[in-house]
Amino acid sequence: MRRGGVGDPGAGNPTTALGIMGLVPDPPGEVLSGSVLFEGQDLLQLPEKNMREIRGGKISMIFQDPMTSLNPVMTVGEQIAEVVLLHSRMSKQEARKKAMEMLEQVGIPGGRCDDYPHQFSGGMKQRVMIAIALACSPELLIADEPTTALDVTIQAQVLELMRNLKREYGTSLILITHDLGVVAKICDKVAVVYAGEIIEYGTLEDIYTDKRHPYTIGLFDSLPDIENEAAELKVIQGMVPDPSNLPEGCKFHPRCPYAQEGCKHGRVEPVQISETHMVRCGRFRSGEV
């Protein structure tokens, strides 16, 4: 299964991913409520020792910026082998062989395992990050904006690589991105996140052909129309709220063209549009859709 999370910068997608991995910096970050269920366990309740066994083993993460995510004083082979040694009973020699195999899997000659990160291009560094994440055949892979720092041609190559490896390893994927085109190419289900809340969720078809939340509609309307060069881009008015000072009621109401008085107070509950499609919007509560 491939799920995508989309939203404005500051919407909370990367923080959610860090929460799943147990990597929210504390202080200043703190998980106040909720749960993260994985194989019947709430990850938020597990001791750090148990999380270390899961993190990198059963759940892996590809971080946003490959330029700063790799250790500059360790060879790429050592960094891949380190993960393997932490989560398996392999010897150092076997782990090195595994590292070379993983480099080959992502399109990098295995002989380059003794090279350092600065000797690789941005796209190759991201491939190394993918190799590290998949080294232990995780059951869940979280990719946080994996193509942000790459040019368009390399982006397409990396996305195709991720899709093929996901299929080969049978790994579930959570993809965090602002790029709706990437979501359309990679994902089966989509969660639209605003101010830390999922405000719409459904299959790819639900979100792309039957979008309901004003924010989701605004995201799609802000895309350029390649068939009409003279068309003016539509924008969502206002700014994403400060996470430390969120508005009451619906978090989107200060920017929503359909906001009513009732949207400014109380909690907006999710409403099922269909078996696969959920939306969190006061208009549905009041039956005005």
C-alpha positions as CSV (number, residue, x, y, z in Angstrom):
1,M,0.0,0.0,0.0
2,R,1.3,3.5,-0.9
3,R,-0.1,6.4,1.0
4,G,0.6,10.1,0.3
5,G,0.4,13.0,2.7
6,V,0.1,16.5,1.1
7,G,-0.2,20.0,2.5
8,D,1.4,23.4,2.9
9,P,4.9,23.7,4.4
10,G,4.2,23.9,8.1
11,A,1.1,21.6,7.9
12,G,2.7,19.0,10.1
13,N,3.5,16.1,7.8
14,P,7.2,15.8,8.6
15,T,6.5,16.2,12.4
16,T,4.0,13.3,12.1
17,A,6.7,11.2,10.4
18,L,9.2,12.0,13.1
19,G,6.5,11.1,15.7
20,I,6.0,7.6,14.1
21,M,9.8,7.1,14.2
22,G,10.0,8.4,17.8
23,L,12.4,11.2,16.7
24,V,10.5,14.3,17.7
25,P,13.1,16.5,19.5
26,D,12.3,16.6,23.2
27,P,12.6,19.5,24.2
28,P,11.0,21.5,22.6
29,G,8.7,18.9,21.0
30,E,6.4,16.7,23.0
31,V,3.7,14.2,22.0
32,L,0.7,15.1,24.1
33,S,-1.9,12.6,22.9
34,G,-2.8,10.0,20.2
35,S,-1.4,6.7,19.3
36,V,0.7,5.1,16.5
37,L,-0.4,1.5,16.0
38,F,2.0,-0.8,14.3
39,E,1.6,-4.6,14.3
40,G,-0.8,-4.3,17.3
41,Q,1.6,-2.1,19.3
42,D,1.3,1.5,20.2
43,L,4.8,2.9,19.2
44,L,4.3,5.9,21.5
45,Q,4.2,3.6,24.5
46,L,7.2,1.5,23.7
47,P,10.5,2.0,25.7
48,E,13.4,3.5,23.6
49,K,15.2,0.1,23.6
50,N,12.2,-1.5,21.8
51,M,11.9,1.5,19.4
52,R,15.6,1.1,18.4
53,E,14.8,-2.4,17.3
54,I,11.9,-1.2,15.1
55,R,13.5,2.0,13.9
56,G,15.7,1.2,10.8
57,G,14.6,-2.4,11.0
58,K,10.8,-2.8,10.5
59,I,10.3,1.0,9.9
60,S,12.7,3.0,7.9
61,M,12.7,6.7,6.8
62,I,14.2,8.6,3.9
63,F,14.9,12.1,5.1
64,Q,14.2,15.3,3.1
65,D,17.8,16.5,2.4
66,P,20.3,13.8,1.4
67,M,23.1,16.5,1.5
68,T,22.9,16.8,5.3
69,S,21.5,13.4,6.2
70,L,24.6,11.3,5.5
71,N,27.6,11.3,7.8
72,P,30.4,13.1,6.0
73,V,33.3,11.2,7.8
74,M,32.0,7.7,7.1
75,T,32.0,6.0,3.7
76,V,28.6,5.2,2.2
77,G,29.4,1.5,2.6
78,E,30.0,1.9,6.3
79,Q,26.8,3.8,6.7
80,I,24.7,1.1,5.0
81,A,26.6,-1.7,6.8
82,E,26.0,0.0,10.2
83,V,22.2,-0.4,9.8
84,V,22.6,-4.1,8.7
85,L,24.8,-4.8,11.8
86,L,22.4,-3.2,14.1
87,H,19.4,-5.3,13.0
88,S,20.9,-8.6,12.0
89,R,23.5,-11.2,13.1
90,M,25.7,-10.7,10.1
91,S,29.5,-10.4,10.4
92,K,31.2,-7.2,9.3
93,Q,32.3,-8.9,6.1
94,E,28.8,-10.0,5.3
95,A,27.4,-6.6,6.1
96,R,29.9,-5.0,3.7
97,K,28.9,-7.4,1.0
98,K,25.2,-6.5,1.7
99,A,26.1,-2.8,1.5
100,M,27.6,-3.4,-2.0
101,E,24.5,-5.3,-3.1
102,M,22.3,-2.5,-1.9
103,L,24.3,0.1,-3.8
104,E,23.9,-2.1,-6.9
105,Q,20.1,-2.3,-6.2
106,V,19.9,1.5,-6.4
107,G,22.0,1.9,-9.5
108,I,25.4,2.7,-8.0
109,P,28.4,0.4,-8.6
110,G,29.2,-1.7,-5.5
111,G,32.8,-0.8,-5.9
112,R,32.0,2.8,-4.7
113,C,31.1,1.6,-1.2
114,D,34.5,3.0,0.0
115,D,33.7,6.5,-1.3
116,Y,32.5,9.4,1.0
117,P,29.3,11.3,0.5
118,H,31.0,14.4,-0.9
119,Q,32.1,12.3,-3.8
120,F,28.5,11.8,-4.9
121,S,26.0,14.0,-6.7
122,G,22.7,15.0,-5.0
123,G,20.8,12.3,-6.9
124,M,23.3,9.6,-6.0
125,K,23.2,10.7,-2.3
126,Q,19.5,10.2,-2.3
127,R,20.0,6.7,-3.8
128,V,22.4,6.0,-1.0
129,M,19.7,7.1,1.5
130,I,17.2,4.7,-0.2
131,A,19.8,1.9,0.0
132,I,20.2,2.6,3.8
133,A,16.4,2.7,4.3
134,L,15.9,-0.6,2.5
135,A,18.9,-2.5,3.7
136,C,16.9,-4.4,6.3
137,S,13.8,-5.0,4.1
138,P,11.5,-2.9,6.3
139,E,7.7,-3.4,6.4
140,L,7.1,0.3,6.3
141,L,9.1,3.0,4.5
142,I,8.5,6.7,5.2
143,A,9.8,9.1,2.6
144,D,9.8,12.8,3.6
145,E,10.0,14.9,0.5
146,P,12.6,12.5,-1.1
147,T,13.0,14.5,-4.3
148,T,12.9,18.1,-3.0
149,A,16.6,18.9,-3.5
150,L,16.9,17.2,-6.9
151,D,16.4,18.5,-10.4
152,V,13.4,17.3,-12.4
153,T,15.2,14.6,-14.4
154,I,16.7,13.1,-11.3
155,Q,13.4,13.4,-9.4
156,A,11.8,11.1,-12.0
157,Q,14.6,8.6,-11.8
158,V,14.4,8.4,-8.0
159,L,10.6,8.1,-7.9
160,E,10.8,5.3,-10.5
161,L,13.5,3.6,-8.4
162,M,11.4,3.9,-5.2
163,R,8.3,2.5,-6.9
164,N,10.2,-0.5,-8.3
165,L,12.1,-1.3,-5.1
166,K,8.8,-1.0,-3.1
167,R,7.3,-3.6,-5.4
168,E,10.3,-5.8,-5.2
169,Y,10.6,-5.7,-1.3
170,G,6.9,-5.7,-0.7
171,T,7.2,-2.6,1.5
172,S,4.4,-0.3,2.5
173,L,5.1,3.4,1.7
174,I,4.1,6.7,3.3
175,L,5.2,9.5,1.0
176,I,5.2,13.1,2.3
177,T,5.2,15.7,-0.4
178,H,3.9,19.1,-1.6
179,D,3.9,17.9,-5.2
180,L,0.5,16.6,-6.4
181,G,2.0,15.2,-9.5
182,V,4.3,13.0,-7.4
183,V,1.3,11.8,-5.4
184,A,-0.6,10.9,-8.6
185,K,2.3,8.8,-9.9
186,I,3.2,7.0,-6.7
187,C,0.3,6.7,-4.3
188,D,-2.9,4.6,-3.9
189,K,-4.4,6.6,-1.0
190,V,-4.0,10.3,-0.1
191,A,-4.3,12.3,3.1
192,V,-4.5,16.0,2.9
193,V,-3.1,17.6,6.0
194,Y,-3.7,21.1,7.3
195,A,-2.4,22.6,10.6
196,G,-1.6,19.1,12.0
197,E,-5.0,17.5,11.1
198,I,-6.1,15.2,8.2
199,I,-8.8,17.3,6.7
200,E,-9.5,15.0,3.7
201,Y,-8.6,11.3,3.1
202,G,-9.5,8.9,0.3
203,T,-8.3,6.9,-2.6
204,L,-6.3,8.7,-5.4
205,E,-9.5,8.8,-7.5
206,D,-11.6,10.3,-4.5
207,I,-9.1,13.1,-4.0
208,Y,-8.3,13.9,-7.6
209,T,-11.8,13.7,-9.1
210,D,-14.2,14.3,-6.2
211,K,-12.3,16.6,-3.8
212,R,-14.6,18.2,-1.2
213,H,-12.7,20.3,1.4
214,P,-12.1,23.9,0.4
215,Y,-8.4,23.6,1.2
216,T,-8.0,20.6,-1.1
217,I,-9.9,22.4,-3.8
218,G,-7.6,25.4,-3.3
219,L,-4.5,23.2,-3.6
220,F,-5.6,21.9,-7.0
221,D,-6.9,25.3,-8.2
222,S,-3.4,26.7,-7.5
223,L,-1.8,24.4,-10.1
224,P,-0.9,26.1,-13.4
225,D,-3.0,25.3,-16.4
226,I,-0.6,24.2,-19.2
227,E,-3.4,24.5,-21.8
228,N,-4.1,28.1,-21.0
229,E,-0.9,30.2,-20.7
230,A,-2.9,33.4,-20.1
231,A,-4.8,31.9,-17.1
232,E,-4.1,33.6,-13.8
233,L,-3.0,31.4,-10.9
234,K,-5.5,31.1,-8.1
235,V,-4.1,31.3,-4.6
236,I,-5.4,30.4,-1.2
237,Q,-5.7,33.7,0.7
238,G,-3.9,34.1,4.0
239,M,-1.1,32.1,5.7
240,V,-0.8,28.8,7.5
241,P,-1.4,29.4,11.2
242,D,1.3,29.3,13.8
243,P,1.3,25.8,15.3
244,S,1.6,27.3,18.8
245,N,-1.4,29.6,18.3
246,L,-4.0,27.7,16.2
247,P,-7.4,29.2,15.7
248,E,-10.4,27.7,17.5
249,G,-12.9,25.6,15.6
250,C,-11.9,24.7,12.1
251,K,-8.2,25.4,11.6
252,F,-8.9,26.6,8.1
253,H,-11.8,28.9,8.7
254,P,-9.7,32.2,8.7
255,R,-8.8,31.4,5.1
256,C,-11.9,29.6,3.9
257,P,-14.3,31.4,1.4
258,Y,-17.2,29.4,2.8
259,A,-16.6,29.9,6.5
260,Q,-19.6,30.5,8.7
261,E,-20.0,31.5,12.3
262,G,-20.3,27.8,13.4
263,C,-16.9,27.1,11.8
264,K,-15.2,29.3,14.4
265,H,-16.1,27.3,17.5
266,G,-16.0,23.7,18.6
267,R,-14.4,20.7,17.0
268,V,-15.2,19.7,13.4
269,E,-15.8,16.0,13.3
270,P,-14.8,13.9,10.2
271,V,-17.7,12.9,7.9
272,Q,-17.6,9.8,5.7
273,I,-18.6,10.7,2.1
274,S,-18.2,7.1,1.1
275,E,-16.5,3.9,2.4
276,T,-13.1,5.2,1.2
277,H,-13.6,9.0,1.4
278,M,-13.5,11.2,4.5
279,V,-13.7,15.0,4.9
280,R,-13.5,17.2,7.9
281,C,-15.6,20.3,7.0
282,G,-18.5,22.2,8.8
283,R,-20.4,22.5,5.5
284,F,-21.0,18.7,5.5
285,R,-22.1,18.9,9.1
286,S,-24.7,21.5,8.2
287,G,-25.8,19.7,5.0
288,E,-24.9,22.6,2.7
289,V,-22.9,20.6,0.2
